[in-house]
Amino acid sequence: MKLTDFLIEDYGFSKMELKAFFTGHRGYHIHALSDSILNLDSDERKEIVDYVLGNGLDLDEMDILQKGSARLTLPEKLNVTKGWKRRINQKLAHTLVDADQNELIGLGFKGTLVKTIIEELRATMEYQDVRSMIEMLGPHTIGNRGWEKILRRIIEECSANIDTVVTTDVHRLIRTEETLNGKTGLRTVEIDVDKLESFDPFDEAIGFQKGQEAVDVDEAPEFRLGGSTFGPYINQRVTLPTAAAVLLIGKGKARPVI
């Protein structure tokens, strides 16, 4: 979902030019279908990788945190900027309004400041006014290094953690839709970009809908597939729906009974 946001908001693709796929294992692929990018080479793709990962962002050049200054220079409203500056503004605003104590500390806010944010600042702040939020911290100074640390962690959380090798390799093969993944037996299926959050591969990507198979399971944790729960199993022979049996065999947890 982060990646589709980058492709639409920053690179100007329309949703009609994007296709999302579950690969049948752990990965998801986003295909950008546009003649304008067909000839991008590996170096040009690496530039896209660096951008969506947030590599090399200069907070000074972005006019967010000036070197040697402890004052953030943010716009009054979240929606007046685009790109990384928008993401940083929005994440910072969500953090100040919604984050719990552990999340605030994890981003680098100190204990006394965390208490001020939760007990005092949230009672009066306006979500859309990021600059006022920061100014309302008042005497509770964070310092240039403190803000640098917080903003770098925010950048890390906003970045899209993509597979850099797959993205930059112009010779990489793309898994064909409706093929079965040999590690799971699940199907490669297309997902509506707007439904990525609700997509459940353990219900919507099952490759085998019928039949049962006996397998010898070495060890497998409890798992869910097709609306049913199976396991845990340890050194057992069990008869399972074909999809569940193939999943365990593909993951190296079981062997077929011959």
Helices and strands as residue ranges (DSSP letters): H 2-5, I 6-10, G 15-17, E 18-22, E 28-32, G 35-37, H 42-53, G 78-80, H 83-98, H 101-107, H 111-119, G 121-123, H 130-135, H 143-158, H 164-168, E 189-191, G 193-195, H 201-204, E 212-220, E 223-225, E 228-230, E 233-241, H 242-250, E 254-256
